[in-house]
Amino acid sequence: MTEWLLGRHSVEEALAAGSRKIFEIAVRTGARDAVGERLSKLAAKRGVAIQAMERDQFDELAPRGTGVVARCSDFDYVDASQLPDGVGNRLVVVLDGIQDPQNLGAIVRTAEVAGADALCIATRRAAQVTPAAVRASAGATEHLSICRTVNIARLLGQLRERGYWTVGLAPEGGESWSAVDYRGPIALVVGSEGQGLRRLVASGCDHLVALPGLGKTQSLNASAAFSAVAFEVLRQRAR
């Protein structure tokens, strides 16, 4: 199976990571400047030609504003058994039902920048690593091990058995986000946009943490809350 990656950053990072087979790269006729020097060099290194595509054909593949697309193999998920053991300062991110590809992409981008070792999503009723999610991540999906599982609660149990402390992000959490010791192997668990953490998933967390707020809105969205905690992890580990 193949799919079309959308946007220069997605294509660049897929080329740089070498995580997929790239069959062809296309640019809309008259938009050659959208390719950029880095993409040109990466494509040449991988032996992939960049071809001009007529506007009508190109517009069928990509939304307006997308200058470059690439036909490539489907995203290659890793198996849960391939997740690293809980030693040292490992960081695994577990998403409990994130359904918006934009949120998934934003979380993946932050997780990759923050040095996460892997990210886990559910196989059903959750956003998958589609071209839209890849684009929202600015191509960060191509550099991060991402696994799928049919049962998030069971996965958390397996991670705990392998040495991880599990920390769930929940508005009703009884602990402050900055009070937990994040040094050592940590699995950060993020709930869905509306429901948050499901009961069984929350009960499988060693800590449930909340972020304080002084504004009139109820809480941060999932990707913003995750970003805050992810960089608190980095701050503590840098001490």
Backbone hydrogen bonds, N-H to C=O, Kabsch-Sander energy under -0.5 kcal/mol:
donor,donor_aa,acceptor,acceptor_aa,energy
3,E,72,C,-2.5
5,L,3,E,-0.6
5,L,70,A,-3.0
7,G,68,V,-2.6
11,V,7,G,-2.0
12,E,8,R,-3.1
13,E,9,H,-2.5
14,A,10,S,-1.9
15,L,11,V,-2.2
16,A,12,E,-2.8
17,A,13,E,-2.7
18,G,14,A,-1.5
19,S,14,A,-0.6
20,R,14,A,-0.6
22,I,20,R,-0.6
23,F,21,K,-0.6
23,F,71,R,-2.7
24,E,71,R,-1.3
25,I,49,A,-1.3
26,A,69,V,-2.9
27,V,51,Q,-2.4
28,R,67,G,-1.2
29,T,53,M,-2.7
31,A,28,R,-2.5
34,A,31,A,-2.1
35,V,32,R,-1.8
40,S,36,G,-1.8
41,K,37,E,-2.3
42,L,38,R,-2.6
43,A,39,L,-2.8
44,A,40,S,-2.1
45,K,41,K,-2.2
46,R,42,L,-1.9
47,G,43,A,-0.7
47,G,44,A,-0.6
48,V,43,A,-2.8
49,A,47,G,-0.5
51,Q,25,I,-2.8
51,Q,49,A,-0.6
53,M,27,V,-2.7
58,F,54,E,-2.8
59,D,55,R,-3.0
60,E,56,D,-0.9
61,L,57,Q,-0.6
61,L,58,F,-1.3
62,A,58,F,-1.8
66,T,63,P,-1.7
67,G,65,G,-0.6
69,V,26,A,-2.5
70,A,5,L,-1.8
71,R,24,E,-2.4
72,C,3,E,-2.9
72,C,70,A,-0.6
73,S,21,K,-2.0
74,D,1,M,-1.1
77,Y,75,F,-0.9
78,V,146,I,-2.3
82,Q,79,D,-2.2
83,L,80,A,-1.5
86,G,162,R,-2.1
87,V,85,D,-2.0
90,R,87,V,-0.6
90,R,88,G,-0.7
92,V,186,I,-2.4
93,V,118,A,-2.2
94,V,188,L,-3.3
95,L,120,C,-2.7
96,D,94,V,-0.6
96,D,190,V,-3.4
97,G,95,L,-1.2
104,L,100,D,-2.5
105,G,101,P,-2.6
106,A,102,Q,-2.3
107,I,103,N,-2.5
108,V,104,L,-2.6
109,R,105,G,-2.3
110,T,106,A,-2.1
111,A,107,I,-3.0
112,E,108,V,-2.6
113,V,109,R,-2.2
114,A,110,T,-2.6
115,G,112,E,-1.1
116,A,111,A,-2.9
117,D,91,L,-3.1
118,A,91,L,-1.1
119,L,145,S,-2.2
120,C,93,V,-2.9
121,I,147,C,-2.4
123,T,149,T,-1.8
127,A,98,I,-3.3
130,T,128,Q,-2.1
134,V,130,T,-2.6
135,R,131,P,-2.4
136,A,132,A,-2.1
137,S,133,A,-1.5
138,A,135,R,-1.6
139,G,134,V,-2.4
140,A,137,S,-1.4
142,E,139,G,-1.5
143,H,140,A,-1.8
144,L,141,T,-0.9
145,S,117,D,-0.5
147,C,119,L,-2.5
148,R,78,V,-0.8
149,T,121,I,-1.8
155,L,151,N,-2.0
156,L,152,I,-2.2
157,G,153,A,-1.7
158,Q,154,R,-2.0
159,L,155,L,-2.5
160,R,156,L,-2.4
161,E,157,G,-2.1
162,R,158,Q,-1.2
163,G,160,R,-1.6
164,Y,159,L,-2.4
165,W,185,P,-2.3
167,V,187,A,-2.9
168,G,166,T,-0.5
168,G,207,H,-3.2
169,L,189,V,-2.7
170,A,168,G,-0.7
170,A,209,V,-2.8
173,G,170,A,-2.5
175,E,208,L,-1.8
177,W,210,A,-1.7
179,A,176,S,-1.4
180,V,176,S,-0.6
182,Y,180,V,-0.8
186,I,90,R,-2.5
187,A,165,W,-2.7
188,L,92,V,-2.2
188,L,186,I,-0.6
189,V,167,V,-3.0
190,V,94,V,-2.8
190,V,188,L,-0.5
191,G,169,L,-0.6
192,S,96,D,-0.7
192,S,196,G,-1.6
196,G,192,S,-0.8
202,A,198,R,-3.1
203,S,199,R,-2.4
204,G,200,L,-0.7
204,G,201,V,-0.9
205,C,202,A,-1.7
206,D,166,T,-1.4
207,H,166,T,-1.8
209,V,168,G,-3.0
210,A,175,E,-2.4
225,A,221,N,-2.6
226,F,222,A,-2.3
227,S,223,S,-2.0
228,A,224,A,-1.9
229,V,225,A,-1.9
230,A,226,F,-3.0
231,F,227,S,-2.0
232,E,228,A,-1.1
233,V,229,V,-2.2
234,L,230,A,-1.7
235,R,231,F,-2.0
236,Q,232,E,-2.5
237,R,233,V,-2.1
238,A,234,L,-1.3
239,R,236,Q,-1.0
